[in-house]
Amino acid sequence: MSARPSPTVRPATVADLDAALGALSADQLAATVATLAGDAFTGRRVGTPGNIAARAWLAGRLSDLGAAVATEAFPVRAVPDIYTAPTARWDDGTTTADLSFGRDVAPHLASADLPTPRRGPLGVAGAGDPAGRWLLVPAGMSLFDAYGHAEGAAGLLLPRHVDAHGWQFTMLAGPNPGPVPVLTLSSEIHDAVSKAAWVGAACFAADAPIRRVDVTATNLYGRLRQPGPGQPDVLLTAHFDGVGDHPGLRQPGAADNGSGVAVVVEAARILSATLPDGAGLSVALLDAEEVGALGSAHHATRLAETGAAPLVINVDGAGHLRQAAAVEAGGPAHGLLALLDQAGRHTGVPLVAGPVASDNRRYASAGFTALGIGAGMAGYHSPAVPGREPPGAALRCSVLPRFCPADHESRSLSLVWREVISRTTSGLCWHHYCRHSPFGVGSGAIIGCDFQR
């Protein structure tokens, strides 16, 4: 009995692609982002109840799409946790000013835990006796050098820029705790306090309630289609964790990365019903990206151990297209880049070669073909702006206008995703593009070639 031939994937036509693109639902994208950014999920920091609840909700979404759902847990050590709202005030002998957490002042990731306020005179690092003083670190002095001037100091005060809305954005990946409390002051406040410190009569009082906690992270996987022998297997990825809420500060994580998750889930919904037989499709919604892309590192290791060879497309930030979406390629991605270029041209979305510092790098470093796509994130890692929340249907793809200024922008990256995956899995002369695509990594733009009609 002769062996059954491997399934042949029929090339897609432009009409096929346009029909699939027309199935995209802006309302569904908006609903996914709004839910992930809601109060119930508390910013989705790894290891928190909000993160666990978000993963359970997403598992239900994948299950509703017909995916075979699985999870994989792994440990994460020393996640920063601001466990109560910090307090800080300073005075120059005549006036006293309280500082606002998140805008004026925040604990630095290198800070030692200081659970109760400590008061002391102000000084300047490198000038005079540091004992008992809160030391202003001059702009241009590194934290390492400041430690050298901080023996016996009450703590260090570093300058930090704020975003367009006046917030100090939150980071979870960074240095380990050092020997003294460290706070960051907005540049404006730092300048004012520094002037008072040089006069010599000013005092500062603050706490730094930041600790490190060991948690369990969990990736979420969904297999929608098994690949046929020798056929492409596409893996759509996005991280679902965020930096999390702080006490008294909501940080919804709509742009980073509720928007990316929405794109992946919507693309999976359409692709699962429209891809030709033989093409494989799976989804990985990754945890612990904000603490060093640990979820993708874990997953890439597991894939390599099984001998899998997926084509990875990762999205991080899909809600605020400015001039163009950035594309970063890793691994043997030459052919996939050519297909992505075609998708951008067909949908009218400008694409440029640029850094996408996200989970795609972990897959690429493991040797997989991997693309990272990002369209920008207004309001990066910062709280919602009071009074700016629009009605749910007003902007389609976000809960805050600064995350998504217009419908066509929020949909555009989804269009690119849908089309490039269709092309990848539709037999569009993959090996031809690998040999002949004119894409140049150093060109600053994605240059494409004609596509099959």
C-alpha positions as CSV (number, residue, x, y, z in Angstrom):
1,M,0.0,0.0,0.0
2,S,1.5,3.3,-1.0
3,A,2.0,6.0,1.5
4,R,-0.5,8.8,1.7
5,P,1.1,11.9,0.1
6,S,1.7,14.9,2.4
7,P,-1.0,17.5,2.1
8,T,-0.3,20.3,-0.3
9,V,-1.2,23.8,0.9
10,R,-3.0,25.8,-1.7
11,P,-1.6,29.2,-2.4
12,A,-3.9,32.0,-1.2
13,T,-5.2,34.6,-3.7
14,V,-5.6,38.3,-3.0
15,A,-9.4,37.7,-2.8
16,D,-8.9,35.0,-0.2
17,L,-6.8,37.4,1.9
18,D,-9.2,40.3,1.6
19,A,-12.1,38.1,2.7
20,A,-10.2,37.0,5.8
21,L,-9.1,40.5,6.6
22,G,-12.7,41.6,6.4
23,A,-13.6,39.2,9.2
24,L,-11.5,41.2,11.8
25,S,-13.7,42.5,14.6
26,A,-12.7,45.9,16.1
27,D,-15.3,45.4,18.8
28,Q,-13.7,42.1,19.8
29,L,-10.3,43.7,19.9
30,A,-11.7,46.5,22.1
31,A,-13.4,44.1,24.4
32,T,-10.3,42.0,25.0
33,V,-8.2,45.1,25.8
34,A,-10.9,46.5,28.1
35,T,-11.2,43.3,30.0
36,L,-7.5,42.8,30.5
37,A,-7.0,46.4,31.6
38,G,-10.0,46.2,34.0
39,D,-9.8,46.6,37.7
40,A,-10.4,42.9,38.4
41,F,-7.0,42.0,36.9
42,T,-5.0,44.7,38.9
43,G,-2.4,45.3,36.2
44,R,-1.5,41.5,35.9
45,R,1.9,41.5,37.6
46,V,3.4,38.1,37.6
47,G,2.4,35.9,40.6
48,T,-0.5,38.2,41.7
49,P,-4.2,37.1,41.9
50,G,-4.9,39.5,39.1
51,N,-2.4,37.8,36.9
52,I,-3.8,34.4,37.7
53,A,-7.4,35.6,37.0
54,A,-6.3,37.1,33.7
55,R,-4.7,33.8,32.6
56,A,-7.9,31.9,33.6
57,W,-10.0,34.2,31.5
58,L,-7.7,33.9,28.5
59,A,-7.7,30.2,28.8
60,G,-11.4,30.3,28.4
61,R,-11.1,32.5,25.3
62,L,-8.7,30.0,23.7
63,S,-10.9,27.1,24.7
64,D,-13.9,28.8,23.0
65,L,-11.8,29.0,19.8
66,G,-11.4,25.2,19.9
67,A,-7.8,25.2,21.1
68,A,-6.3,22.4,23.1
69,V,-5.2,24.5,26.1
70,A,-2.3,23.8,28.3
71,T,-0.3,25.7,31.0
72,E,3.3,25.4,32.2
73,A,4.5,26.9,35.5
74,F,8.0,28.0,36.4
75,P,9.5,29.9,39.3
76,V,10.4,33.6,39.3
77,R,12.7,35.0,42.0
78,A,12.9,38.4,43.6
79,V,10.0,40.3,41.9
80,P,9.9,43.9,43.1
81,D,6.8,44.7,45.2
82,I,5.9,48.2,46.5
83,Y,3.7,47.0,49.3
84,T,2.4,50.3,50.5
85,A,2.2,53.8,49.1
86,P,5.5,55.6,49.9
87,T,5.4,58.9,51.7
88,A,7.9,61.7,51.3
89,R,8.2,65.4,52.3
90,W,10.9,68.0,52.4
91,D,11.3,71.4,53.9
92,D,13.7,74.3,53.6
93,G,13.2,75.7,57.0
94,T,10.3,77.9,56.0
95,T,8.0,75.8,53.9
96,T,7.1,72.1,53.8
97,A,6.1,70.1,50.6
98,D,4.6,66.7,50.5
99,L,5.6,64.7,47.4
100,S,3.2,62.7,45.2
101,F,3.9,59.0,44.8
102,G,4.3,58.1,41.1
103,R,4.8,61.6,39.9
104,D,7.2,63.4,42.3
105,V,8.8,60.3,44.0
106,A,9.1,56.6,43.7
107,P,11.3,53.8,45.1
108,H,14.2,52.8,42.9
109,L,14.6,49.1,42.0
110,A,18.0,49.2,43.8
111,S,16.5,50.5,47.0
112,A,16.8,48.7,50.3
113,D,13.5,48.2,52.1
114,L,12.6,51.1,54.5
115,P,9.2,50.4,55.9
116,T,8.9,53.5,58.2
117,P,9.8,57.1,57.4
118,R,13.4,58.3,58.1
119,R,14.2,61.9,58.6
120,G,17.5,63.6,58.0
121,P,19.2,66.7,56.7
122,L,19.7,67.0,53.0
123,G,23.2,66.8,51.5
124,V,24.9,66.2,48.1
125,A,26.7,63.0,47.3
126,G,30.4,63.6,47.2
127,A,30.2,66.9,49.2
128,G,30.6,66.8,52.9
129,D,29.9,64.2,55.6
130,P,27.1,61.8,54.4
131,A,26.2,60.4,57.9
132,G,22.5,60.6,58.6
133,R,21.8,62.6,55.4
134,W,19.5,62.1,52.5
135,L,22.0,62.7,49.6
136,L,21.0,64.2,46.3
137,V,22.8,62.4,43.5
138,P,24.0,64.9,40.9
139,A,22.9,64.4,37.3
140,G,25.7,62.5,35.6
141,M,26.8,60.6,38.7
142,S,26.2,56.8,38.5
143,L,24.4,54.9,41.2
144,F,27.6,52.9,41.7
145,D,29.7,56.0,42.3
146,A,27.0,57.4,44.6
147,Y,27.3,54.3,46.8
148,G,30.9,55.2,47.3
149,H,29.8,58.5,48.9
150,A,26.9,57.1,50.9
151,E,28.5,55.4,54.0
152,G,26.1,56.0,56.9
153,A,23.7,58.0,54.7
154,A,19.9,58.0,55.3
155,G,19.4,57.3,51.6
156,L,20.0,58.4,48.1
157,L,17.8,60.7,45.9
158,L,18.3,60.3,42.1
159,P,16.8,62.4,39.4
160,R,14.4,60.8,36.9
161,H,12.5,62.1,33.9
162,V,8.7,61.8,33.7
163,D,6.6,61.0,30.8
164,A,4.3,63.4,28.9
165,H,1.6,63.0,31.5
166,G,4.0,63.6,34.4
167,W,4.4,60.0,35.6
168,Q,7.5,58.0,36.5
169,F,7.0,54.8,34.6
170,T,7.3,51.5,36.4
171,M,9.9,48.8,35.7
172,L,10.3,45.4,37.3
173,A,13.5,44.2,35.6
174,G,16.6,45.9,37.0
175,P,19.3,45.9,39.7
176,N,19.2,44.0,42.9
177,P,18.7,45.9,46.2
178,G,21.6,47.9,47.4
179,P,22.8,48.8,50.9
180,V,20.7,52.0,51.4
181,P,17.2,53.2,50.5
182,V,17.1,54.9,47.1
183,L,14.3,57.1,45.8
184,T,13.8,58.7,42.4
185,L,12.6,62.3,42.2
186,S,11.2,63.9,39.1
187,S,13.8,66.2,37.5
188,E,11.8,69.3,38.6
189,I,11.6,68.2,42.2
190,H,15.2,67.1,42.2
191,D,16.4,70.5,41.0
192,A,14.4,72.3,43.7
193,V,15.6,70.0,46.5
194,S,19.2,70.2,45.3
195,K,19.2,74.0,45.5
196,A,17.9,73.7,49.1
197,A,20.5,71.1,49.9
198,W,23.3,73.4,48.9
199,V,21.9,76.2,51.1
200,G,22.2,73.7,54.0
201,A,19.1,74.2,56.0
202,A,16.8,71.7,54.3
203,C,15.5,68.3,55.6
204,F,13.9,65.3,53.9
205,A,11.8,62.5,55.4
206,A,10.6,59.4,53.5
207,D,10.1,55.7,53.6
208,A,10.9,53.2,50.8
209,P,8.5,50.3,51.2
210,I,9.8,47.9,48.5
211,R,10.5,44.2,49.0
212,R,11.3,41.2,46.7
213,V,9.0,38.2,46.5
214,D,9.4,34.8,44.9
215,V,6.4,33.8,42.8
216,T,5.2,31.2,40.4
217,A,4.6,32.3,36.8
218,T,2.6,30.3,34.3
219,N,2.6,30.3,30.5
220,L,-0.7,29.6,28.6
221,Y,-0.6,27.6,25.4
222,G,-3.3,26.8,22.8
223,R,-2.9,24.4,19.9
224,L,-5.5,25.1,17.2
225,R,-4.1,23.2,14.2
226,Q,-1.5,20.4,14.0
227,P,0.9,20.9,11.0
228,G,1.1,18.4,8.3
229,P,4.4,16.7,7.4
230,G,6.8,19.3,6.0
231,Q,4.2,22.1,6.4
232,P,4.7,25.4,8.2
233,D,3.8,25.7,11.8
234,V,3.0,29.2,13.0
235,L,3.3,30.2,16.6
236,L,1.7,33.5,17.6
237,T,3.0,35.0,20.9
238,A,2.3,37.9,23.2
239,H,2.9,38.4,26.9
240,F,-0.1,38.9,29.0
241,D,1.6,40.0,32.2
242,G,2.0,43.7,33.1
243,V,3.9,45.7,35.7
244,G,0.9,45.6,38.0
245,D,-1.0,48.2,40.1
246,H,0.7,50.0,42.9
247,P,-1.1,50.9,46.2
248,G,-3.4,53.7,45.2
249,L,-2.2,53.7,41.6
250,R,-4.0,51.8,38.8
251,Q,-1.6,50.7,36.0
252,P,-4.0,48.9,33.6
253,G,-1.5,47.7,31.0
254,A,-3.7,48.3,28.1
255,A,-0.9,49.1,25.7
256,D,1.6,46.8,27.2
257,N,0.4,44.3,26.5
258,G,-3.3,43.9,26.5
259,S,-3.2,45.3,22.9
260,G,-0.8,42.6,21.8
261,V,-2.8,39.8,23.4
262,A,-6.0,41.1,21.7
263,V,-4.2,41.0,18.3
264,V,-3.0,37.4,18.9
265,V,-6.4,36.1,20.1
266,E,-8.3,37.8,17.2
267,A,-5.8,36.5,14.6
268,A,-6.1,33.0,16.1
269,R,-9.9,33.2,15.8
270,I,-9.8,34.0,12.1
271,L,-6.9,31.8,11.2
272,S,-8.3,28.8,12.9
273,A,-11.3,28.9,10.5
274,T,-9.5,30.0,7.3
275,L,-6.1,28.4,7.1
276,P,-5.7,25.6,4.5
277,D,-5.3,22.0,5.5
278,G,-1.8,21.1,6.6
279,A,-0.9,24.5,8.1
280,G,-0.1,24.4,11.8
281,L,-1.2,27.1,14.2
282,S,-0.7,27.6,17.9
283,V,-0.7,30.4,20.5
284,A,1.6,31.1,23.4
285,L,0.4,33.8,25.9
286,L,3.5,34.4,28.0
287,D,4.0,35.3,31.6
288,A,6.9,37.1,33.3
289,E,8.0,39.2,30.3
290,E,8.2,42.3,32.5
291,V,10.9,40.7,34.7
292,G,13.2,39.7,31.9
293,A,11.2,37.8,29.3
294,L,11.4,34.7,31.4
295,G,8.2,33.1,30.0
296,S,9.5,33.0,26.4
297,A,12.9,31.8,27.6
298,H,11.2,28.9,29.4
299,H,9.0,28.1,26.3
300,A,11.9,28.4,23.8
301,T,13.9,25.9,25.8
302,R,11.0,23.4,25.9
303,L,10.4,23.8,22.2
304,A,14.1,23.2,21.4
305,E,14.1,20.1,23.6
306,T,11.2,18.6,21.5
307,G,12.8,19.4,18.1
308,A,9.9,21.7,17.2
309,A,10.6,24.4,14.5
310,P,7.8,26.9,14.6
311,L,7.7,30.3,12.8
312,V,7.3,32.7,15.7
313,I,5.6,36.0,15.3
314,N,5.5,38.1,18.5
315,V,3.6,41.3,19.1
316,D,4.3,43.8,21.9
317,G,2.4,47.0,21.8
318,A,-0.3,47.2,19.1
319,G,-2.5,50.1,20.1
320,H,-0.7,53.3,19.1
321,L,0.6,53.3,15.5
322,R,2.6,56.5,15.0
323,Q,4.6,56.7,11.8
324,A,5.3,53.0,11.3
325,A,5.3,49.7,13.1
326,A,8.8,48.4,14.1
327,V,9.9,45.0,13.0
328,E,12.9,43.0,14.5
329,A,14.0,39.7,12.9
330,G,16.0,37.0,14.5
331,G,17.1,33.5,13.5
332,P,16.6,32.4,9.9
333,A,13.9,34.9,9.2
334,H,14.8,36.2,5.7
335,G,11.8,34.6,4.0
336,L,9.3,35.5,6.7
337,L,10.5,39.1,6.4
338,A,9.7,39.2,2.7
339,L,6.2,37.9,3.4
340,L,5.7,40.5,6.2
341,D,6.8,43.2,3.8
342,Q,4.1,42.1,1.3
343,A,1.5,42.1,4.1
344,G,2.4,45.7,5.1
345,R,2.2,46.8,1.5
346,H,-1.1,45.2,0.9
347,T,-2.7,46.5,4.0
348,G,-1.1,49.9,3.7
349,V,0.6,49.7,7.1
350,P,4.2,51.2,7.0
351,L,6.8,48.9,8.5
352,V,10.4,49.8,9.4
353,A,13.3,47.8,10.7
354,G,13.7,48.7,14.4
355,P,14.2,47.3,17.8
356,V,11.4,45.2,19.4
357,A,12.9,44.3,22.8
358,S,10.4,41.6,23.8
359,D,9.9,37.9,23.8
360,N,10.8,37.5,20.1
361,R,14.5,37.8,21.2
362,R,14.3,34.7,23.4
363,Y,13.0,32.6,20.6
364,A,15.5,34.0,18.2
365,S,18.4,33.3,20.6
366,A,17.2,29.7,20.8
367,G,17.6,29.4,17.0
368,F,14.0,29.8,15.9
369,T,12.7,32.0,13.1
370,A,11.2,34.9,15.0
371,L,9.8,38.3,14.2
372,G,8.9,40.9,16.7
373,I,6.4,43.6,15.7
374,G,5.5,46.6,17.8
375,A,3.4,49.7,17.0
376,G,4.2,51.8,20.0
377,M,2.8,52.3,23.5
378,A,1.6,55.7,24.7
379,G,1.4,55.8,28.5
380,Y,4.1,53.2,28.9
381,H,4.0,51.5,32.3
382,S,2.1,54.4,34.0
383,P,-1.3,54.9,35.6
384,A,-4.5,55.9,33.8
385,V,-5.0,59.6,33.3
386,P,-8.1,60.7,35.4
387,G,-11.0,61.9,33.3
388,R,-9.7,60.5,30.0
389,E,-11.4,57.2,30.0
390,P,-13.7,57.1,27.0
391,P,-17.0,55.1,26.5
392,G,-16.3,51.5,25.7
393,A,-17.3,51.7,22.0
394,A,-15.7,55.1,21.3
395,L,-12.2,54.0,20.4
396,R,-12.7,50.3,19.6
397,C,-9.3,49.0,20.7
398,S,-8.4,50.5,24.0
399,V,-9.7,51.8,27.3
400,L,-7.7,55.0,27.2
401,P,-7.4,57.4,24.2
402,R,-3.7,57.8,24.7
403,F,-3.3,54.1,24.0
404,C,-5.2,54.2,20.7
405,P,-5.9,57.5,19.0
406,A,-8.0,56.1,16.1
407,D,-9.8,52.9,15.0
408,H,-7.8,52.4,11.8
409,E,-4.5,52.5,13.9
410,S,-5.7,49.9,16.4
411,R,-6.8,47.6,13.6
412,S,-3.9,48.0,11.3
413,L,-1.4,45.8,13.1
414,S,-4.0,43.1,13.2
415,L,-4.4,43.3,9.5
416,V,-0.7,42.8,9.0
417,W,-0.7,39.9,11.3
418,R,-3.6,38.2,9.6
419,E,-2.1,38.6,6.2
420,V,1.5,37.7,6.9
421,I,0.4,34.5,8.6
422,S,-1.9,33.7,5.6
423,R,1.0,34.2,3.3
424,T,3.4,32.1,5.4
425,T,1.0,29.2,5.6
426,S,-0.3,29.4,2.0
427,G,2.7,28.1,0.0
428,L,3.7,31.5,-1.4
429,C,7.1,30.4,-2.8
430,W,8.8,30.3,0.7
431,H,12.1,29.0,-0.6
432,H,12.0,31.5,-3.5
433,Y,11.7,34.4,-1.0
434,C,14.5,33.0,1.2
435,R,16.8,33.1,-1.8
436,H,15.7,36.2,-3.6
437,S,14.1,38.6,-1.1
438,P,15.9,42.0,-1.3
439,F,15.3,42.8,2.4
440,G,18.3,44.3,4.0
441,V,18.6,44.4,7.7
442,G,20.7,47.6,7.7
443,S,18.4,49.4,5.2
444,G,16.1,50.9,7.9
445,A,13.0,49.7,6.0
446,I,11.4,46.5,4.9
447,I,11.7,46.1,1.1
448,G,9.5,43.5,-0.5
449,C,8.8,41.7,-3.7
450,D,5.8,40.9,-5.7
451,F,3.3,38.5,-4.3
452,Q,1.5,35.7,-6.0
453,R,-2.0,36.5,-7.4
